[in-house]
Amino acid sequence: MAKSLTTLRALVRSEVRDPDSIRFSDDELDDAINPAYRSAYLTVLAADVGYFAATTTHNIVADTATVTLPSDHYKTIRIEYTDGDITIPLFENNRGVTPNATVASTYNAGISLFTYFFRGNSLVLEPTPQTAVTDGLVHEYIRTLTSSDDLTTGSDTVHADFKDIWCDVIVLDAAINLLSQLEAEGAEVSTNLVNRYKKSMAAMENTLNIRTKSPNRGRRFKGYFR
């Protein structure tokens, strides 16, 4: 079960020996937990880009260029135009090329050729579609940590696919960061705490290495990112 921010706070407080919130407020804990969470997430992503991947479809609406991105969108892997038996990869228009033009003409000379770019929480097709196509875009992307990126309220949870052993890394990383801030006041980051963090990192990397070496676990992507 995904750990909540409330649980992570309690675990970090135990590590820094501050059960009564005398030295650290919840906000200060959150300021240490969220960077540690993002760091762990990026470690997983670097080892296995497909671990947080998802696929969705978007309708193409006539005379409408803007398509709303999924709420948990972090980075795009690929976008394809699909209509019946036709599937054509789309490219960002800042690449300065139209690599799908020749491919499209071999299917149907009447197909509109799209490129896209990102604007805020939307992707924008160029040129503006003239014909509606239900589920006309297949969008494969990397899911973000949470809908808001940071854990902000006690009930917020880490990503559902986050393993408990990875949460250990978050807790110990956050605890080391907090204690480091108080070193000038005599606080000390114990060797035991640092060693436990190193062991947790090694265990996390081991799970990722096992995953990436297994041909039957997850998908490998070589696509480009937003």
Buried (B, 14 or more C-beta within 10 A) or exposed (E): EBBBBBBBBBBBBEBBEBEEEEBBEBEBBBBBBBBBBBEBBEBBBEBBBBBBBBEBEBEBBEEEBEBEBBEBBBBBBBBBBBBEEBEBEBBBBEEEEEEBEEBBEEBEEEBBBBBBEBEEEEBBBEEBBEEEBEEBBBBBBBBBBBEEBBBEEBEBBBBEEBBEEBBBBBBBBBBBBBBEBBEEEEBEBEEEBEEBBEEBBEBBBEBBEEBBEEEEEBEEBEBEEB
